[in-house]
Amino acid sequence: MSGVEDFVLTGGRIAGPDGLIDPGWVSISGELITGIGSGPGPAGRRIDVSGSLVVPGFIDTHCHGGGGASFSTTDPAQASKAIAAHRRHGTTTLLASLVSDPVPVLTSQIAALTELVEDGELAGVHLEGPFIAQSRCGAHDPDALREPDTDTVETLLQAGQGHIRMVTLAPELHGGIKAVRQLSESGVLAAIGHTDGVEEQIRPAVDAGATVATHLFNGMRPLHHREPGPIGALLDDERVTVELICDLVHVHPTVLRLAATHAGLGRTVLITDAMSATDAADGTYTLGRLDVDVTDGVATLASNGSLAGSTLTMDVAFRNLVTGAGLSITDAVRATSGRPAELLGLTATTGSLQVGLRADLVVLNEDLRPARVLRRGKWIDTATTPTP
């Protein structure tokens, strides 16, 4: 990564907080954005990005790994490898997600990740389990699942030293609603996912403080016209932000469009749910303690063929929402940066191209593929992300 410099990006379409500026400019000084506007821009060292779209750095709130490495590790170097893989694709802010494991294993993994949170490499930790339904566990080890008793929840939160930002659980489990309250009162996002609950079990969890739907549609009782289940309850509740895996494999483009349109700009967040095979070759990998086969970029459990996370990156999610699901650039910017920043309470530092915020941005070419990635005022060195 090159050092921090002062410069002005000029000539491109700029995805500003009030819409696209074409042509526009963004000025950077140190780690911060110092100006944004239309026209040629101020004097100074200029970098011409004509023909490009400049968007805020992507924020991924649900990611298990990448680059051949997993966040389910006690080795910070492995976690750093995963972070680097996603940065190359424009993710400048990232939560590390852990799959279900025995509590002692989880506490060790959490401890390793907190080092990276404190160093500013991660925005926090997301626990996807172990408090999830056996019948909807997907690519989670069923032997690691358990009910969410107060002491276990507290043990995991204490291990995170304030860095656990979100916990996914099935509210129909014994103690589920109480756990939602416990998480909410601790300042942790309570997310509903991997659930077989009916609507009458889901709505009380939202009343108790749950505010996120973990990868809506996937890992939950399906929508039925006589039983809306978690999908209907969560999608229809204005208090809930819905995660969508936008790889066009987990959710059909039409369903993506329907969900994102109904939830709107204020409630839609694109995620990767990426596992270690992301930005790596096809082959055999592990997710937690389960073997995963990856063929043509699609990850499935070796045991039964169920989808096992994705090999998605946020730049592809952005592109898929626009070219695959037919939503606008503005919608995609909001779902990959603005709303995730709000969800994590980071709007004072990142999530949009505004004066005073961190210089986190992605320069996308005319095909909406990353040409350059800037994080905290530094260009990320990648094969496809040349430094100026």
Secondary structure, DSSP 8 states (H G I E B T S, - for coil): ------EEEEEEEEEETTEEEEEEEEEEETTEEEEEEESS--SSSEEE-TT-EEEE-EEES-B-EETTEESSSS-HHHHHHHHHHHHTTTEEEEEEEE----HHHHHHHHHHHHHHHHTTS-SEEEEE-SSS-GGG-TTS-GGG-----HHHHHHHHHHHTT-EEEEEE-TTSTTHHHHHHHHHHTT-EEEE-SB---HHHHHHHHHTT--EETTTTTTB---BTTB-HHHHHHHT-TT-EEEEE-SSSSS-HHHHHHHHHHH-TTTEEEE--B-TTTTS-SEEEEETTEEEEEETTEEEETTT--B--B---HHHHHHIIIIIS---HHHHHIIIIIHHHHHHT-TTTSSS--TTSB--EEEE-TTS-EEEEEETTEE--BTTB---
